[in-house]
Amino acid sequence: MRIGFITQWFPPEPGTHVAAGIATGLAERGHEVDVVTGFPNYPTGRLMDGWKQQAYLREDYAPGVTVHRSPLYASHDKSAVHRMGNYLSFAASATMTASLRVPRPDVWLVYSSPATAAIPALLARRGRRAPICLHLQDLWPDSVTGSDFVHGPALKVMERALHVFTNASYRLASRIGVISPSMEDILVERGVPADKIRWVPNWSTDTEVEDTSERRALGLPDGPLFLYAGNLGKLQGLLPLVRAFGDVPEAQLVLMGDGVEKDELSDAADSAPAGNVHVRDSVPSDVVPKHLGAADVLVVSLQDSPLLRATMPSKVQSSMAAGKPILVHGAGDVADVVTTAGAGVAVPPGDHGEVARGIRSLATSPETWERTGAAARRHYENIFAPDVGISRLESMVLEAATKGQQ
């Protein structure tokens, strides 16, 4: 098939390995993939060095994968107006690109976060219309209304408008993929037919973790080392985790990445009496395996909310692929998958004492790390490996294309 793949974020932006894996994985199965995306500005909200926005840019990304870039308003700050400007500007320009530059696809596949990424497929002009398959990474309007970006009367107006939009996109989609079991339950409660929904969890590229003890060369501290590598944003709920590490001086926490809460986290780390929390800049993707190999425990952290209990960040899959014990500072599906697999410990956000006890239990039990890490790796190979994941996704896309043609 020829697949039109719409995703607002794509390499070289960090944290976009899932979208990249979808495009290259489908191409390796023999499909032609046209990626419609923006110019790289995530997560800082500033255009990446070496890039210049223009009306349109075409790239040959990989065999069978062509990238079509559309301009957008670059922003990723705490302003709701700026953030919606970012989403809607991409939706508008990508609609033009999808209708004028992309060859007619057999199916549109939308990497749906933000939900507005579906607009180009929904508004494709005659000659570019095709069945639509949504791959939901999070739920809207929940992810907007739960982010504290909007308050007061404007919040209710935005919530109603987004419900109307998302319900329409679900109705017009031929198939809807969800990345966590609870997502399906919520969609069914909202009136989406269950036979339209498929469980299609994200997968992780099997990056070979480098077994290294050269912590000093990497700027990492000695002692039981917990590593969080990723977005340092509000939804990650990292501040309570930092405070809990203050009660476990024998453990070291490294937060590595960028995001809107980085400065606040740095201040909290500097004021921690134990001096065991360290905030570091993000590193190139080819250096990440060295840091993963140097860590004893990998950290997944999310605020506790109805929305986030039903999400499954790709950090879960990549941590399991690394074959390391996992500390989940979160609730819901993320906690369930790690504890069911025997891959680590889950602690409830908001319970300071329980979080500190969970950290201490891992930090003081090095004899369990190898066994727990092996369990994480087995679960990755059975559920989250690329071949398993791309087969699920390809099956759903084929179903969408066939159903849409009936």
TIDRENPA-894933 format. One record per residue (C-alpha): residue number from 1; residue in one letter; x, y, z. Coordinates in Angstrom, 1 decimal. Layout:
N
NUM | A | X | Y | Z $
...
//
This chain:
406
1 | M | 0.0 | 0.0 | 0.0 $
2 | R | 0.9 | 3.7 | -0.2 $
3 | I | 0.4 | 5.0 | 3.3 $
4 | G | 0.1 | 8.7 | 4.2 $
5 | F | 1.5 | 9.0 | 7.7 $
6 | I | 0.8 | 12.2 | 9.6 $
7 | T | 2.8 | 13.0 | 12.7 $
8 | Q | 3.6 | 16.5 | 14.0 $
9 | W | 6.9 | 15.3 | 15.5 $
10 | F | 9.6 | 13.3 | 13.7 $
11 | P | 13.4 | 12.9 | 13.8 $
12 | P | 15.7 | 14.7 | 14.3 $
13 | E | 13.5 | 15.7 | 17.3 $
14 | P | 14.3 | 13.7 | 20.4 $
15 | G | 11.8 | 11.2 | 21.7 $
16 | T | 10.4 | 10.5 | 18.2 $
17 | H | 11.7 | 7.0 | 17.8 $
18 | V | 8.2 | 5.6 | 17.9 $
19 | A | 7.1 | 7.7 | 14.9 $
20 | A | 10.3 | 6.9 | 13.1 $
21 | G | 9.9 | 3.2 | 13.8 $
22 | I | 6.3 | 3.2 | 12.4 $
23 | A | 7.5 | 4.8 | 9.1 $
24 | T | 10.5 | 2.6 | 8.6 $
25 | G | 8.8 | -0.5 | 9.9 $
26 | L | 6.0 | -0.2 | 7.4 $
27 | A | 8.4 | 0.5 | 4.6 $
28 | E | 10.4 | -2.6 | 5.4 $
29 | R | 7.2 | -4.6 | 5.0 $
30 | G | 7.0 | -3.3 | 1.4 $
31 | H | 4.7 | -0.3 | 1.8 $
32 | E | 5.4 | 3.2 | 0.4 $
33 | V | 5.2 | 5.7 | 3.3 $
34 | D | 4.8 | 9.5 | 2.9 $
35 | V | 5.4 | 11.2 | 6.2 $
36 | V | 3.7 | 14.6 | 6.7 $
37 | T | 5.4 | 16.4 | 9.5 $
38 | G | 6.7 | 19.8 | 10.8 $
39 | F | 10.1 | 21.5 | 11.1 $
40 | P | 11.9 | 20.2 | 14.2 $
41 | N | 11.3 | 22.4 | 17.3 $
42 | Y | 10.4 | 19.9 | 20.1 $
43 | P | 10.9 | 19.9 | 23.0 $
44 | T | 12.4 | 23.4 | 23.4 $
45 | G | 9.9 | 25.2 | 21.2 $
46 | R | 12.8 | 26.7 | 19.2 $
47 | L | 13.8 | 25.6 | 15.7 $
48 | M | 16.7 | 23.2 | 15.9 $
49 | D | 20.1 | 24.4 | 14.9 $
50 | G | 20.8 | 24.1 | 11.2 $
51 | W | 17.1 | 24.3 | 10.2 $
52 | K | 15.2 | 27.0 | 8.5 $
53 | Q | 11.4 | 27.0 | 8.0 $
54 | Q | 10.1 | 27.2 | 4.4 $
55 | A | 6.8 | 26.7 | 2.7 $
56 | Y | 7.6 | 23.1 | 1.9 $
57 | L | 10.6 | 20.7 | 2.2 $
58 | R | 10.9 | 17.2 | 0.8 $
59 | E | 13.4 | 14.6 | 2.1 $
60 | D | 14.2 | 11.0 | 1.3 $
61 | Y | 14.4 | 9.7 | 4.8 $
62 | A | 14.9 | 6.0 | 4.2 $
63 | P | 14.1 | 3.4 | 1.5 $
64 | G | 10.4 | 3.6 | 1.0 $
65 | V | 10.0 | 6.6 | 3.3 $
66 | T | 9.6 | 10.2 | 2.0 $
67 | V | 9.2 | 13.1 | 4.4 $
68 | H | 7.2 | 16.2 | 3.5 $
69 | R | 7.8 | 19.0 | 6.0 $
70 | S | 5.3 | 21.8 | 6.6 $
71 | P | 5.9 | 25.1 | 8.4 $
72 | L | 4.4 | 25.7 | 11.9 $
73 | Y | 4.5 | 28.2 | 14.7 $
74 | A | 7.3 | 26.9 | 16.9 $
75 | S | 6.4 | 26.9 | 20.6 $
76 | H | 6.3 | 24.5 | 23.5 $
77 | D | 6.0 | 26.9 | 26.5 $
78 | K | 3.4 | 27.0 | 29.2 $
79 | S | 1.1 | 29.4 | 27.3 $
80 | A | -2.2 | 27.7 | 26.1 $
81 | V | -2.4 | 30.3 | 23.3 $
82 | H | 1.1 | 29.5 | 22.1 $
83 | R | 0.6 | 25.8 | 22.4 $
84 | M | -2.6 | 25.8 | 20.4 $
85 | G | -0.9 | 28.1 | 17.9 $
86 | N | 1.7 | 25.4 | 17.4 $
87 | Y | -0.9 | 22.6 | 17.0 $
88 | L | -3.2 | 24.5 | 14.7 $
89 | S | -0.5 | 26.1 | 12.5 $
90 | F | 0.8 | 22.6 | 11.8 $
91 | A | -2.7 | 21.3 | 11.1 $
92 | A | -3.3 | 24.1 | 8.6 $
93 | S | -0.1 | 23.9 | 6.7 $
94 | A | 0.0 | 20.1 | 6.8 $
95 | T | -3.5 | 20.1 | 5.2 $
96 | M | -2.2 | 22.0 | 2.3 $
97 | T | 0.8 | 19.7 | 2.0 $
98 | A | -1.3 | 16.6 | 2.2 $
99 | S | -3.6 | 17.8 | -0.5 $
100 | L | -1.0 | 19.2 | -2.9 $
101 | R | 2.3 | 17.4 | -2.3 $
102 | V | 1.6 | 13.9 | -1.2 $
103 | P | 0.5 | 11.3 | -3.7 $
104 | R | -2.9 | 9.8 | -3.1 $
105 | P | -2.6 | 7.2 | -0.4 $
106 | D | -4.5 | 4.0 | 0.1 $
107 | V | -5.0 | 4.9 | 3.7 $
108 | W | -4.1 | 7.8 | 6.1 $
109 | L | -2.4 | 6.8 | 9.3 $
110 | V | -2.5 | 9.5 | 12.0 $
111 | Y | -0.1 | 9.5 | 14.9 $
112 | S | -2.6 | 11.2 | 17.2 $
113 | S | -1.0 | 13.4 | 19.6 $
114 | P | -2.0 | 16.1 | 19.3 $
115 | A | -5.5 | 15.2 | 18.2 $
116 | T | -5.4 | 18.1 | 15.7 $
117 | A | -2.9 | 16.0 | 13.6 $
118 | A | -6.0 | 14.3 | 12.2 $
119 | I | -7.2 | 17.5 | 10.5 $
120 | P | -5.1 | 17.0 | 7.2 $
121 | A | -6.6 | 13.5 | 6.7 $
122 | L | -10.1 | 14.7 | 7.6 $
123 | L | -10.0 | 17.6 | 5.2 $
124 | A | -8.1 | 16.0 | 2.4 $
125 | R | -9.4 | 17.4 | -0.9 $
126 | R | -10.9 | 15.2 | -3.6 $
127 | G | -8.2 | 13.1 | -5.1 $
128 | R | -6.4 | 12.7 | -1.8 $
129 | R | -9.1 | 11.2 | 0.3 $
130 | A | -8.6 | 7.8 | 1.8 $
131 | P | -9.7 | 5.7 | 4.8 $
132 | I | -8.4 | 7.0 | 8.1 $
133 | C | -6.7 | 5.1 | 10.8 $
134 | L | -5.9 | 6.8 | 14.1 $
135 | H | -3.2 | 5.7 | 16.4 $
136 | L | -4.0 | 7.4 | 19.7 $
137 | Q | -1.0 | 8.3 | 21.9 $
138 | D | -3.2 | 10.1 | 24.4 $
139 | L | -6.8 | 11.2 | 24.9 $
140 | W | -8.2 | 14.6 | 24.1 $
141 | P | -9.6 | 16.8 | 25.5 $
142 | D | -8.4 | 15.2 | 28.7 $
143 | S | -4.7 | 15.9 | 27.9 $
144 | V | -5.5 | 19.6 | 27.4 $
145 | T | -8.0 | 20.1 | 30.3 $
146 | G | -5.8 | 18.2 | 32.7 $
147 | S | -2.6 | 20.2 | 31.9 $
148 | D | -3.5 | 23.4 | 33.8 $
149 | F | -2.9 | 25.4 | 30.6 $
150 | V | -6.5 | 26.8 | 30.6 $
151 | H | -8.7 | 27.9 | 33.5 $
152 | G | -12.1 | 29.4 | 34.1 $
153 | P | -14.8 | 29.7 | 31.5 $
154 | A | -12.4 | 29.2 | 28.6 $
155 | L | -11.7 | 25.7 | 29.9 $
156 | K | -15.3 | 24.6 | 29.5 $
157 | V | -15.6 | 26.2 | 26.1 $
158 | M | -12.4 | 24.5 | 24.9 $
159 | E | -13.5 | 21.1 | 26.4 $
160 | R | -16.8 | 21.2 | 24.6 $
161 | A | -15.2 | 22.2 | 21.3 $
162 | L | -12.5 | 19.5 | 21.6 $
163 | H | -15.1 | 16.8 | 22.5 $
164 | V | -17.1 | 17.7 | 19.3 $
165 | F | -13.9 | 17.5 | 17.2 $
166 | T | -12.6 | 14.2 | 18.7 $
167 | N | -15.9 | 12.5 | 18.5 $
168 | A | -16.2 | 13.5 | 14.8 $
169 | S | -12.7 | 12.1 | 14.1 $
170 | Y | -13.5 | 8.8 | 15.9 $
171 | R | -16.7 | 8.6 | 13.9 $
172 | L | -15.0 | 9.2 | 10.6 $
173 | A | -12.0 | 6.9 | 11.3 $
174 | S | -12.2 | 3.3 | 10.0 $
175 | R | -9.9 | 2.0 | 12.8 $
176 | I | -8.6 | 3.4 | 16.0 $
177 | G | -5.5 | 2.0 | 17.7 $
178 | V | -4.9 | 2.5 | 21.4 $
179 | I | -1.7 | 2.1 | 23.3 $
180 | S | -3.1 | 1.0 | 26.7 $
181 | P | -6.1 | -1.2 | 27.8 $
182 | S | -7.7 | 1.6 | 29.8 $
183 | M | -7.9 | 3.8 | 26.7 $
184 | E | -10.2 | 1.3 | 25.0 $
185 | D | -12.5 | 1.3 | 28.1 $
186 | I | -12.7 | 5.1 | 28.0 $
187 | L | -13.5 | 5.3 | 24.3 $
188 | V | -16.2 | 2.7 | 24.6 $
189 | E | -17.7 | 4.7 | 27.4 $
190 | R | -17.7 | 7.7 | 25.1 $
191 | G | -19.7 | 5.8 | 22.5 $
192 | V | -17.0 | 4.5 | 20.1 $
193 | P | -17.9 | 1.0 | 18.8 $
194 | A | -15.6 | -1.6 | 20.4 $
195 | D | -15.2 | -3.4 | 17.0 $
196 | K | -13.5 | -0.3 | 15.7 $
197 | I | -10.8 | -0.3 | 18.4 $
198 | R | -7.6 | -2.2 | 18.3 $
199 | W | -4.9 | -2.6 | 21.0 $
200 | V | -1.7 | -1.5 | 19.3 $
201 | P | 0.9 | -0.6 | 22.0 $
202 | N | 4.0 | 1.2 | 21.0 $
203 | W | 7.2 | -0.6 | 20.7 $
204 | S | 10.9 | 0.2 | 21.1 $
205 | T | 13.8 | -0.1 | 18.8 $
206 | D | 16.1 | -2.7 | 20.3 $
207 | T | 19.0 | -0.3 | 21.0 $
208 | E | 22.0 | -2.3 | 22.4 $
209 | V | 22.7 | -1.0 | 25.9 $
210 | E | 26.4 | -0.6 | 26.5 $
211 | D | 27.5 | -2.2 | 29.7 $
212 | T | 29.7 | 0.4 | 31.2 $
213 | S | 31.0 | 1.3 | 34.7 $
214 | E | 32.7 | 4.5 | 33.4 $
215 | R | 30.3 | 6.7 | 35.3 $
216 | R | 32.9 | 9.5 | 36.0 $
217 | A | 33.6 | 9.8 | 32.2 $
218 | L | 29.8 | 10.3 | 31.7 $
219 | G | 29.5 | 12.8 | 34.6 $
220 | L | 27.4 | 10.3 | 36.6 $
221 | P | 27.7 | 9.8 | 40.4 $
222 | D | 28.7 | 6.7 | 42.3 $
223 | G | 26.3 | 4.6 | 44.3 $
224 | P | 22.9 | 3.0 | 43.5 $
225 | L | 22.0 | 5.1 | 40.4 $
226 | F | 18.5 | 5.8 | 39.3 $
227 | L | 18.2 | 7.4 | 35.8 $
228 | Y | 15.3 | 9.3 | 34.3 $
229 | A | 16.0 | 10.3 | 30.6 $
230 | G | 13.3 | 12.3 | 28.8 $
231 | N | 11.0 | 15.2 | 28.9 $
232 | L | 11.2 | 17.3 | 32.1 $
233 | G | 7.6 | 18.6 | 31.9 $
234 | K | 4.7 | 19.1 | 34.2 $
235 | L | 2.9 | 15.9 | 33.4 $
236 | Q | 5.9 | 13.9 | 34.4 $
237 | G | 5.4 | 14.9 | 38.0 $
238 | L | 9.1 | 14.8 | 38.8 $
239 | L | 9.2 | 17.3 | 41.7 $
240 | P | 7.7 | 15.0 | 44.3 $
241 | L | 10.1 | 12.3 | 43.2 $
242 | V | 13.1 | 14.7 | 43.7 $
243 | R | 11.8 | 15.4 | 47.2 $
244 | A | 11.4 | 11.7 | 48.0 $
245 | F | 15.0 | 11.1 | 47.1 $
246 | G | 16.0 | 13.6 | 49.8 $
247 | D | 14.9 | 10.9 | 52.3 $
248 | V | 17.0 | 8.2 | 50.7 $
249 | P | 20.6 | 9.7 | 50.7 $
250 | E | 22.1 | 6.3 | 49.8 $
251 | A | 20.5 | 6.5 | 46.3 $
252 | Q | 21.4 | 8.8 | 43.5 $
253 | L | 18.9 | 10.3 | 41.0 $
254 | V | 19.9 | 11.7 | 37.6 $
255 | L | 17.3 | 13.6 | 35.6 $
256 | M | 18.6 | 13.9 | 32.0 $
257 | G | 16.7 | 15.9 | 29.4 $
258 | D | 14.9 | 19.2 | 28.6 $
259 | G | 11.5 | 20.6 | 29.2 $
260 | V | 9.4 | 23.4 | 30.8 $
261 | E | 10.2 | 22.3 | 34.4 $
262 | K | 13.9 | 21.9 | 34.0 $
263 | D | 14.8 | 25.1 | 35.8 $
264 | E | 12.5 | 24.4 | 38.7 $
265 | L | 13.9 | 20.8 | 39.0 $
266 | S | 17.4 | 22.2 | 38.9 $
267 | D | 16.6 | 24.5 | 41.8 $
268 | A | 15.0 | 21.7 | 43.8 $
269 | A | 18.1 | 19.5 | 43.2 $
270 | D | 20.4 | 22.3 | 44.3 $
271 | S | 18.5 | 22.7 | 47.5 $
272 | A | 18.2 | 19.0 | 48.3 $
273 | P | 20.1 | 18.5 | 51.6 $
274 | A | 21.3 | 15.1 | 50.6 $
275 | G | 22.9 | 16.4 | 47.4 $
276 | N | 21.8 | 13.2 | 45.6 $
277 | V | 19.7 | 14.6 | 42.8 $
278 | H | 21.5 | 15.8 | 39.6 $
279 | V | 19.9 | 17.5 | 36.6 $
280 | R | 21.8 | 17.0 | 33.3 $
281 | D | 21.2 | 18.2 | 29.7 $
282 | S | 20.0 | 15.8 | 27.1 $
283 | V | 22.6 | 13.9 | 25.2 $
284 | P | 22.8 | 12.7 | 21.6 $
285 | S | 20.9 | 9.6 | 20.9 $
286 | D | 24.1 | 7.6 | 20.2 $
287 | V | 25.3 | 8.4 | 23.7 $
288 | V | 22.1 | 7.4 | 25.5 $
289 | P | 22.9 | 3.6 | 25.6 $
290 | K | 26.1 | 4.4 | 27.6 $
291 | H | 24.0 | 6.2 | 30.2 $
292 | L | 21.4 | 3.4 | 30.3 $
293 | G | 24.2 | 0.9 | 30.7 $
294 | A | 25.7 | 2.8 | 33.6 $
295 | A | 22.4 | 3.1 | 35.5 $
296 | D | 21.2 | 0.5 | 38.0 $
297 | V | 17.5 | 1.4 | 37.8 $
298 | L | 15.6 | 3.3 | 35.1 $
299 | V | 12.7 | 5.6 | 36.1 $
300 | V | 9.3 | 6.2 | 34.6 $
301 | S | 7.4 | 9.1 | 36.1 $
302 | L | 3.9 | 10.4 | 35.6 $
303 | Q | 1.5 | 12.6 | 37.6 $
304 | D | -1.5 | 10.7 | 38.9 $
305 | S | -4.7 | 11.6 | 37.1 $
306 | P | -7.5 | 9.8 | 35.3 $
307 | L | -5.9 | 10.7 | 31.9 $
308 | L | -2.4 | 9.5 | 32.8 $
309 | R | -3.6 | 6.2 | 34.4 $
310 | A | -4.8 | 5.3 | 30.9 $
311 | T | -1.6 | 6.2 | 29.0 $
312 | M | 1.6 | 4.2 | 28.2 $
313 | P | 4.6 | 6.4 | 27.5 $
314 | S | 7.2 | 4.9 | 25.2 $
315 | K | 9.7 | 5.1 | 28.1 $
316 | V | 8.2 | 1.9 | 29.5 $
317 | Q | 9.1 | 0.0 | 26.3 $
318 | S | 12.6 | 1.4 | 26.0 $
319 | S | 13.3 | 0.8 | 29.7 $
320 | M | 12.2 | -2.8 | 29.4 $
321 | A | 14.3 | -3.2 | 26.2 $
322 | A | 17.4 | -2.1 | 28.2 $
323 | G | 16.9 | -5.0 | 30.6 $
324 | K | 17.1 | -2.9 | 33.7 $
325 | P | 14.9 | -2.8 | 36.8 $
326 | I | 12.3 | -0.1 | 36.6 $
327 | L | 10.9 | 2.3 | 39.2 $
328 | V | 7.5 | 3.5 | 38.2 $
329 | H | 6.5 | 6.8 | 39.9 $
330 | G | 2.9 | 6.6 | 38.6 $
331 | A | -0.4 | 4.7 | 38.6 $
332 | G | -2.7 | 2.9 | 36.3 $
333 | D | -1.6 | 0.9 | 33.2 $
334 | V | 2.0 | 1.9 | 33.5 $
335 | A | 2.3 | 0.5 | 37.0 $
336 | D | 0.3 | -2.6 | 36.1 $
337 | V | 2.5 | -3.6 | 33.2 $
338 | V | 5.8 | -3.2 | 35.1 $
339 | T | 4.6 | -5.0 | 38.3 $
340 | T | 2.8 | -7.8 | 36.4 $
341 | A | 5.9 | -8.5 | 34.4 $
342 | G | 8.0 | -8.6 | 37.6 $
343 | A | 10.1 | -5.8 | 36.0 $
344 | G | 10.4 | -3.5 | 39.0 $
345 | V | 8.6 | -1.5 | 41.6 $
346 | A | 5.6 | 0.9 | 41.3 $
347 | V | 5.0 | 3.7 | 43.8 $
348 | P | 1.9 | 6.0 | 44.0 $
349 | P | 2.6 | 9.7 | 43.3 $
350 | G | 1.6 | 11.9 | 46.2 $
351 | D | 2.4 | 9.4 | 48.9 $
352 | H | 5.9 | 10.7 | 50.0 $
353 | G | 6.6 | 8.0 | 52.4 $
354 | E | 5.6 | 5.2 | 50.1 $
355 | V | 7.7 | 6.7 | 47.3 $
356 | A | 10.8 | 6.9 | 49.5 $
357 | R | 10.2 | 3.3 | 50.7 $
358 | G | 10.0 | 2.1 | 47.1 $
359 | I | 13.3 | 3.9 | 46.2 $
360 | R | 15.0 | 2.5 | 49.2 $
361 | S | 13.8 | -1.1 | 48.5 $
362 | L | 15.4 | -1.0 | 45.1 $
363 | A | 18.6 | 0.9 | 46.2 $
364 | T | 19.4 | -1.6 | 48.9 $
365 | S | 18.6 | -4.8 | 47.0 $
366 | P | 21.3 | -5.0 | 44.3 $
367 | E | 21.0 | -8.8 | 44.4 $
368 | T | 17.6 | -8.5 | 42.7 $
369 | W | 18.6 | -6.2 | 39.9 $
370 | E | 19.8 | -8.9 | 37.4 $
371 | R | 16.6 | -11.0 | 37.9 $
372 | T | 14.3 | -8.0 | 37.6 $
373 | G | 16.1 | -6.7 | 34.6 $
374 | A | 15.9 | -10.1 | 32.9 $
375 | A | 12.1 | -10.1 | 33.5 $
376 | A | 11.8 | -6.7 | 31.9 $
377 | R | 13.7 | -7.8 | 28.9 $
378 | R | 11.5 | -10.9 | 28.4 $
379 | H | 8.4 | -8.8 | 28.6 $
380 | Y | 9.8 | -6.5 | 25.9 $
381 | E | 10.6 | -9.4 | 23.6 $
382 | N | 7.2 | -10.9 | 23.9 $
383 | I | 5.0 | -7.7 | 23.8 $
384 | F | 7.0 | -4.6 | 22.8 $
385 | A | 9.6 | -5.8 | 20.2 $
386 | P | 9.6 | -4.1 | 16.8 $
387 | D | 8.5 | -7.2 | 14.8 $
388 | V | 5.6 | -7.8 | 17.2 $
389 | G | 4.5 | -4.1 | 17.2 $
390 | I | 4.7 | -3.5 | 13.5 $
391 | S | 2.7 | -6.6 | 12.8 $
392 | R | -0.1 | -5.3 | 15.0 $
393 | L | 0.0 | -1.9 | 13.4 $
394 | E | 0.2 | -3.2 | 9.8 $
395 | S | -2.8 | -5.5 | 10.5 $
396 | M | -4.9 | -2.5 | 11.8 $
397 | V | -3.9 | -0.3 | 8.8 $
398 | L | -4.9 | -3.0 | 6.4 $
399 | E | -8.2 | -3.4 | 8.1 $
400 | A | -8.8 | 0.4 | 7.9 $
401 | A | -8.0 | 0.4 | 4.2 $
402 | T | -10.3 | -2.5 | 3.5 $
403 | K | -13.2 | -1.3 | 5.6 $
404 | G | -12.9 | 2.2 | 4.2 $
405 | Q | -13.2 | 0.8 | 0.7 $
406 | Q | -16.4 | -1.1 | 1.4 $
//
